[in-house]
Amino acid sequence: MSPRQRAGKAVPATAAAVAVVLAGWFNLTTAGLRLQVVCCWLAVAVFASSMSYFAFRASRQMDPSDQQRRFWSALAIAAAVFGIGEWAQVVTAIVSPLSLPALTGTGPVRTTALGVGCLGLTLVVLSYPIPHRSTRERVCYLLDLATVVIAAATYGVYWSVTSASDQQSIMADDLATVIAGPVVAIMTAFTVGRLYLSKVAPFSWPLGVLGPFAAIVEAMARALGPNLVSAGHPGVIFSMTVLSHALLMTAAWAQYRSGGGSKRRRDDSRKRSFSMLPYGALWLTFTLLVVSLVLKDSSPCTWTAVAGLAAITGVVVARQLISFVSNEELLVERDALAARLHTMAFTDNLTGLANRAQFLDRLDDALGDRDAQVGVLLIDLDDFKPVNDTHGHAAGDAVLVQSAERLRGCVGPDDVVARLGGDEFAVLLARCGADDLAAVADRVVQALDQPCPLASGAEARVRASVGGAVPLDGSRDPLALLHTADQAMYQAKCAGKGAFRLAAA
């Protein structure tokens, strides 16, 4: 292993060691709080700057036209913006280490940088191309995002109102930053997580898993900040903030070490649009309402939960309405596909007649009624091969189509005309005796004896040998009836073609 490789692998180990050591120091003692504040934000600033560096290096390893490079360039810029906010927070910690913005990380510059960076990254994620995603699926995606934002805002407002009730020194501006921070961070976590689950994400699992987790940890640190400070546990805030940034830097480093690009690819052409996420947000907000009713009765906290629950319910209902429309369209598509498959399975593609499978089914059904009189004609075109040899297969197809149309004209609406294959046709006659069968066969012979005009201007002439059969003596076997009609057709061919012979089965 080269020195460079060893140095590279030392990055996550160093980040973990720093996070663990600082967390132990922050939580085991409150002595030297001023120094702890400065060290916390100094470590966070270094992690944010390192994340920007590794994200930039990862983007340089990708093709300039690759969408993955666009994402990682945007992430590098977002991390640089985060870094500006963190270094400004270091200045705040040095100047006023015991102020609420310094203790909770809610300084105005840091909050602005966090919002700008997260919103920019969220827009890049939302615009990342996902194959086969329709406009309706994009709307559902945005509605899912809205449920997360509303739920995060509800919890942020709830905690902020609780903090304001318990600690009167918190100003309105501080409350706004406490609310906005978790909302933006959780929104970013959701968009990154959903993109990772789409299986076309421009990043590998470290960012797809560690990124959302780190954003949630950061959101919790900001939301719980005032309560933790008032309870005398600022070290918990410091530990959570350092941990989240160490994880983000490690994720960017892992992408850089892997060569930049992601090997994840979508393994299915479409992804099911249904998601349990709206119901999860609804359940969490409802739980908050129940807890508030138990603990706070009709306080502003309760009305905060009620407003959040009402808003999420509206979004979930809108999403379900869209899903219902999608489901209805899917049912229509399914029925159309089923009809198309049925047509392909039971219809001859060239002539539009019934094929062998449908003819046998219809014949079996007709013979199942022992009181019904049925007859079968088996028709073979004579001299059809010379048409193909002389005029080509397109002309042969034209003759088959014209022959099918003439056969339809020889029978009634309740009768079945089928093409069994090649130049062989069959007719199933309902309510037909032997005399009726012979009359129809004569019409068939005369109709098919007429010349067929071709597209070239020439004419093709074929004749038909027809064999007929009717079931006798209680025989209701469809294959036996067809076999008998086939033998009769062979007799007609032997008699000189263009003729009809009737047999009994």
C-alpha positions in Angstrom: 0.0 0.0 0.0 1.4 3.4 -1.0 1.9 6.2 1.4 -0.9 8.1 -0.4 -3.3 5.2 0.0 -2.5 4.9 3.7 -3.0 8.7 4.1 -6.3 8.5 2.3 -7.6 5.7 4.5 -6.6 7.7 7.5 -9.2 10.4 6.7 -12.3 8.6 8.0 -10.4 7.2 11.0 -9.2 10.6 11.9 -12.7 12.1 11.6 -14.1 9.3 13.8 -11.4 9.8 16.4 -11.9 13.6 16.5 -15.7 13.1 16.8 -15.4 10.6 19.6 -12.8 12.5 21.6 -14.7 15.8 21.3 -18.0 14.1 22.2 -16.5 12.6 25.3 -15.0 16.0 26.3 -18.3 17.8 25.7 -20.5 15.5 27.7 -18.2 14.4 30.5 -17.5 17.9 31.8 -18.9 21.4 31.6 -15.7 23.0 32.7 -14.1 25.2 30.0 -17.4 25.8 28.2 -16.0 28.7 26.3 -13.2 26.6 24.9 -15.6 23.8 24.1 -17.8 26.1 22.0 -14.8 27.4 20.0 -13.4 23.8 19.5 -16.8 22.5 18.4 -17.4 25.0 15.7 -13.7 24.9 14.6 -14.0 21.1 14.1 -17.3 21.6 12.2 -15.8 24.2 10.0 -12.8 22.0 9.1 -15.2 19.1 8.3 -17.4 21.3 6.1 -14.4 22.6 4.2 -13.0 19.1 3.8 -16.4 17.9 2.5 -16.3 20.6 -0.1 -12.8 19.6 -1.2 -13.6 15.9 -1.5 -16.8 16.6 -3.4 -14.9 18.9 -5.8 -12.2 16.2 -6.4 -14.9 13.6 -6.9 -16.6 15.7 -9.6 -13.3 16.2 -11.4 -13.0 12.5 -11.9 -16.3 12.3 -13.9 -17.0 13.1 -17.5 -17.9 16.8 -18.1 -21.1 15.8 -19.8 -22.2 13.4 -17.0 -25.2 14.4 -14.9 -23.3 12.9 -11.9 -20.6 15.5 -12.3 -23.2 18.2 -12.2 -24.6 16.9 -8.9 -21.2 16.6 -7.3 -20.2 20.1 -8.4 -23.3 21.4 -6.9 -22.6 19.5 -3.7 -19.1 21.0 -3.6 -20.5 24.5 -3.9 -23.2 23.7 -1.2 -20.5 22.4 1.1 -18.4 25.5 0.4 -21.4 27.7 1.4 -21.8 25.5 4.6 -18.1 26.1 5.3 -18.6 29.9 5.1 -21.4 29.7 7.6 -19.3 27.4 9.9 -16.3 29.7 9.8 -18.6 32.6 10.6 -19.9 30.6 13.5 -16.3 30.2 14.7 -16.0 34.0 14.8 -19.3 34.1 16.7 -18.1 31.5 19.2 -14.8 33.5 19.8 -16.6 36.9 20.2 -19.5 35.7 22.3 -19.1 32.0 23.3 -21.9 31.9 25.8 -24.6 33.5 23.7 -27.5 31.4 22.5 -26.5 31.5 18.8 -23.0 30.3 19.7 -24.3 27.5 21.9 -27.0 26.3 19.6 -25.4 27.0 16.2 -28.2 29.4 15.2 -26.0 32.3 14.3 -27.5 34.4 11.4 -24.7 33.8 9.0 -24.6 30.0 9.6 -28.4 29.8 9.4 -28.4 31.6 6.1 -25.6 29.5 4.7 -27.3 26.3 5.8 -30.6 27.4 4.1 -29.0 28.5 0.9 -26.8 25.5 0.6 -29.5 23.0 1.4 -32.1 24.6 -0.9 -29.6 24.8 -3.7 -28.7 21.1 -3.3 -32.4 20.2 -3.0 -33.2 21.9 -6.3 -30.3 20.0 -8.0 -31.7 16.7 -6.6 -35.2 17.5 -7.7 -34.1 18.3 -11.2 -31.9 15.2 -11.5 -33.2 13.1 -14.5 -34.9 9.9 -13.5 -35.9 7.7 -16.5 -39.6 6.8 -17.1 -40.9 9.2 -14.5 -44.1 10.9 -15.6 -45.4 14.3 -14.7 -47.9 12.8 -12.3 -45.1 10.9 -10.5 -43.2 14.1 -10.1 -46.2 15.7 -8.6 -46.6 12.8 -6.1 -42.9 13.2 -5.3 -43.4 16.9 -4.5 -46.5 16.1 -2.4 -44.4 13.5 -0.5 -41.8 16.2 0.1 -44.6 18.6 1.3 -45.7 16.1 3.9 -42.1 15.9 5.2 -41.7 19.7 5.3 -45.0 20.2 7.1 -44.3 17.5 9.6 -40.8 19.0 10.3 -42.2 22.5 10.5 -44.9 21.3 12.9 -42.4 19.7 15.2 -40.1 22.7 14.9 -42.8 25.1 15.9 -44.0 22.8 18.7 -40.5 22.6 20.2 -40.0 26.3 19.7 -43.3 27.2 21.4 -42.4 24.9 24.2 -39.0 26.5 24.5 -40.5 30.0 24.5 -42.8 29.0 27.3 -40.0 27.5 29.4 -37.3 30.0 28.6 -38.4 33.6 28.1 -35.0 34.8 27.1 -35.3 33.2 23.6 -36.1 35.9 21.1 -38.4 35.7 18.1 -35.4 35.7 15.7 -33.9 32.8 17.5 -37.2 30.9 17.3 -37.3 31.5 13.6 -33.9 30.0 13.1 -34.8 27.0 15.3 -37.8 26.3 13.1 -36.2 26.9 9.7 -33.1 24.8 10.4 -34.8 21.5 10.9 -37.2 22.0 8.1 -34.5 22.7 5.5 -32.2 19.9 6.8 -35.0 17.3 6.8 -36.2 18.4 3.4 -32.7 17.9 2.0 -32.4 14.5 3.8 -35.7 13.4 2.2 -34.7 14.4 -1.4 -31.3 12.8 -1.2 -32.7 9.6 0.3 -35.5 9.3 -2.3 -32.9 9.9 -5.1 -30.7 7.2 -3.6 -33.7 4.7 -3.5 -34.5 5.5 -7.2 -31.4 3.3 -8.1 -30.1 5.9 -10.6 -28.6 8.1 -7.9 -25.3 9.9 -8.8 -23.7 8.7 -5.6 -23.0 5.5 -3.8 -24.3 4.2 -0.5 -22.1 6.3 1.9 -23.8 9.5 0.9 -27.2 7.9 0.2 -27.3 6.5 3.8 -25.0 8.7 5.8 -26.1 11.9 4.2 -29.8 11.7 5.2 -28.8 10.4 8.7 -26.4 13.3 9.2 -29.0 15.8 8.0 -31.6 14.4 10.5 -29.0 14.6 13.3 -28.3 18.2 12.4 -32.0 19.0 12.4 -32.5 17.4 15.8 -29.5 19.4 17.2 -31.0 22.7 16.0 -34.6 21.9 17.1 -33.6 20.6 20.5 -30.9 23.3 21.0 -32.9 25.8 23.2 -34.2 23.0 25.5 -30.8 21.4 25.8 -29.1 24.7 26.6 -31.8 25.6 29.2 -31.3 22.1 30.7 -27.6 22.6 31.0 -26.6 20.1 28.3 -25.0 22.1 25.5 -22.5 19.3 25.0 -25.2 17.2 23.4 -25.7 19.9 20.8 -21.9 20.1 20.1 -21.6 16.3 19.8 -24.5 15.9 17.4 -23.3 18.8 15.2 -19.7 17.4 15.1 -21.0 13.9 14.3 -23.3 15.1 11.5 -20.5 17.0 9.7 -18.0 14.2 10.3 -20.4 11.8 8.5 -20.9 14.1 5.6 -17.2 14.6 5.1 -16.7 10.8 5.3 -19.4 10.3 2.6 -17.8 12.8 0.3 -14.4 11.2 0.9 -15.8 7.7 0.1 -17.2 8.9 -3.2 -13.8 10.5 -4.1 -11.9 7.3 -3.2 -14.3 5.2 -5.3 -13.4 7.0 -8.4 -16.3 9.5 -8.5 -19.0 7.7 -10.4 -21.8 5.6 -9.0 -22.3 2.0 -10.1 -25.9 1.9 -9.0 -28.3 1.4 -11.9 -32.0 1.0 -12.1 -33.0 -2.7 -12.3 -36.5 -2.1 -13.4 -38.0 0.2 -16.1 -40.6 1.7 -13.9 -40.9 2.2 -10.1 -44.1 1.9 -8.2 -45.2 5.4 -7.3 -47.0 4.4 -4.1 -45.2 5.5 -0.9 -45.9 5.0 2.8 -44.1 8.2 3.6 -47.2 10.5 3.7 -48.9 8.1 6.1 -45.8 8.1 8.3 -45.7 11.9 8.5 -49.5 11.9 9.2 -49.0 9.3 12.0 -46.1 11.3 13.6 -48.1 14.5 13.6 -51.2 12.8 15.0 -49.0 11.3 17.7 -47.7 14.8 18.5 -51.3 16.0 18.8 -52.2 13.2 21.2 -49.2 13.9 23.4 -50.0 17.6 23.4 -53.6 16.9 24.4 -52.4 14.8 27.2 -49.7 17.1 28.5 -50.7 20.6 27.4 -54.5 20.5 27.1 -55.5 23.4 24.9 -52.2 25.3 24.8 -50.7 26.9 21.7 -48.7 23.6 21.3 -51.9 21.8 20.8 -53.1 24.2 18.1 -49.7 23.8 16.4 -50.2 20.1 16.2 -53.8 20.5 15.0 -52.7 22.9 12.2 -49.9 20.6 11.1 -52.2 17.6 11.1 -54.8 19.4 9.0 -52.2 20.5 6.5 -50.7 17.1 6.1 -54.1 15.5 5.8 -54.9 17.8 2.9 -51.6 16.9 1.2 -52.2 13.2 1.7 -55.7 13.5 0.4 -54.5 15.3 -2.7 -51.8 12.6 -3.3 -54.4 9.9 -2.9 -56.7 11.5 -5.4 -53.8 11.5 -7.9 -53.1 7.9 -7.1 -56.7 7.0 -7.6 -56.6 8.6 -11.1 -53.4 6.7 -11.8 -54.9 3.4 -10.7 -58.0 4.0 -12.9 -55.7 4.7 -15.9 -53.8 1.5 -15.1 -57.0 -0.5 -15.0 -58.0 0.9 -18.4 -54.5 0.1 -19.8 -54.8 -3.4 -18.3 -58.2 -4.0 -19.9 -56.9 -2.7 -23.2 -53.8 -4.9 -23.0 -55.9 -7.9 -22.1 -58.2 -7.3 -25.1 -55.1 -6.9 -27.4 -53.6 -10.1 -26.1 -56.9 -11.9 -26.5 -57.1 -10.7 -30.1 -53.5 -11.8 -30.8 -54.1 -15.2 -29.3 -57.4 -15.9 -31.1 -57.3 -13.9 -34.3 -55.4 -14.4 -37.5 -53.2 -11.3 -38.0 -53.4 -11.3 -41.8 -57.1 -11.8 -42.5 -58.7 -10.8 -39.2 -60.5 -14.1 -39.1 -60.6 -16.5 -36.1 -57.5 -18.6 -35.9 -57.3 -22.4 -35.2 -57.5 -22.0 -31.4 -60.6 -19.9 -31.5 -62.3 -22.1 -34.1 -61.7 -25.2 -32.0 -63.1 -23.5 -28.9 -66.2 -22.3 -30.7 -66.6 -25.8 -32.3 -66.3 -27.5 -28.9 -68.9 -25.1 -27.4 -71.3 -25.7 -30.3 -71.0 -29.5 -30.0 -71.5 -29.2 -26.3 -75.2 -28.4 -27.0 -76.6 -31.8 -28.0 -79.8 -30.3 -29.3 -78.0 -27.9 -31.7 -77.4 -28.8 -35.3 -74.0 -27.7 -36.6 -71.9 -28.3 -39.7 -68.3 -27.8 -40.6 -66.7 -26.9 -43.9 -63.0 -27.3 -44.5 -61.7 -25.3 -47.4 -58.3 -25.5 -49.2 -57.3 -23.1 -52.0 -56.3 -24.9 -55.1 -53.4 -23.5 -57.3 -52.4 -21.0 -54.5 -48.7 -21.9 -54.7 -48.3 -20.7 -58.3 -49.7 -17.3 -57.2 -46.8 -16.9 -54.7 -44.2 -18.2 -57.2 -45.5 -15.9 -60.1 -46.6 -12.7 -58.4 -44.8 -12.8 -55.0 -45.8 -13.3 -51.4 -47.5 -9.9 -51.2 -49.8 -11.0 -54.0 -50.4 -14.3 -52.2 -51.4 -12.4 -49.0 -53.8 -10.2 -51.0 -55.5 -13.3 -52.4 -55.8 -14.7 -48.8 -57.4 -11.5 -47.6 -59.9 -11.3 -50.5 -60.7 -15.0 -50.0 -61.4 -14.3 -46.4 -63.8 -11.4 -47.3 -65.6 -13.6 -49.8 -66.0 -16.4 -47.2 -67.6 -13.9 -44.8 -70.1 -13.0 -47.4 -71.1 -16.6 -47.9 -72.2 -17.2 -44.2 -74.5 -15.7 -41.7 -73.6 -13.5 -38.7 -73.8 -16.4 -36.2 -71.4 -18.5 -38.2 -67.6 -18.7 -37.6 -65.1 -18.3 -40.4 -61.4 -19.2 -39.5 -58.1 -19.4 -41.2 -56.5 -22.6 -39.9 -53.1 -21.8 -41.4 -51.5 -21.3 -44.9 -54.2 -21.5 -47.5 -56.6 -23.6 -45.4 -59.9 -22.1 -44.0 -62.8 -23.5 -42.0 -66.4 -22.5 -41.5 -68.6 -23.4 -38.5 -72.3 -23.2 -39.4 -74.8 -22.9 -36.6 -78.3 -24.4 -36.9 -77.3 -26.2 -40.1 -78.3 -29.5 -41.5 -76.7 -31.5 -44.4 -78.8 -29.7 -47.1 -78.0 -26.2 -45.7 -74.3 -27.2 -45.5 -74.3 -28.2 -49.2 -75.9 -24.9 -50.2 -73.3 -22.9 -48.3 -70.5 -25.0 -49.8 -71.8 -24.3 -53.3 -71.7 -20.5 -52.6 -68.2 -20.8 -51.3 -67.0 -22.7 -54.4 -68.5 -20.1 -56.7 -67.3 -17.1 -54.7 -63.7 -18.4 -54.6 -63.7 -19.3 -58.3 -63.8 -15.6 -59.2 -60.5 -13.9 -60.1 -58.7 -11.8 -57.5 -57.3 -8.4 -58.7 -53.8 -7.6 -57.6 -52.1 -4.3 -56.9 -49.9 -4.8 -60.0 -53.0 -4.7 -62.2 -52.8 -8.5 -62.9 -55.4 -11.0 -61.7 -54.8 -14.2 -59.8 -57.2 -17.1 -60.0 -57.6 -19.8 -57.4 -60.3 -22.4 -56.8 -61.4 -24.1 -53.6 -61.8 -27.7 -52.7 -64.4 -28.0 -49.9 -65.1 -30.8 -47.6 -68.1 -30.8 -45.3 -69.2 -32.8 -42.3 -72.1 -32.9 -39.8 -72.1 -34.9 -36.6 -74.3 -38.0 -36.7 -75.1 -40.9 -34.3 -74.5 -38.7 -31.2 -70.8 -38.0 -32.1 -69.7 -34.7 -30.5 -65.9 -35.0 -30.9 -64.7 -31.8 -32.5 -61.4 -33.3 -33.7 -63.2 -36.3 -35.2 -65.6 -34.0 -37.0 -62.7 -31.9 -38.4 -60.9 -35.1 -39.5 -64.0 -36.3 -41.3 -64.3 -32.9 -43.1 -60.6 -33.1 -44.0 -61.1 -36.5 -45.6 -64.1 -35.1 -47.6 -62.0 -32.2 -48.7 -59.3 -34.6 -49.9 -61.9 -36.4 -51.9 -63.0 -33.1 -53.5 -59.4 -32.5 -54.6 -59.1 -35.9 -56.1 -62.3 -35.3 -58.0 -60.7 -32.5 -59.9 -60.5 -29.5 -57.5 -63.0 -26.7 -57.3 -65.6 -29.1 -55.9 -67.5 -30.0 -52.7 -67.8 -33.4 -51.0 -70.0 -34.1 -47.9 -69.2 -36.8 -45.3 -70.9 -37.8 -42.1 -69.2 -38.3 -38.7 
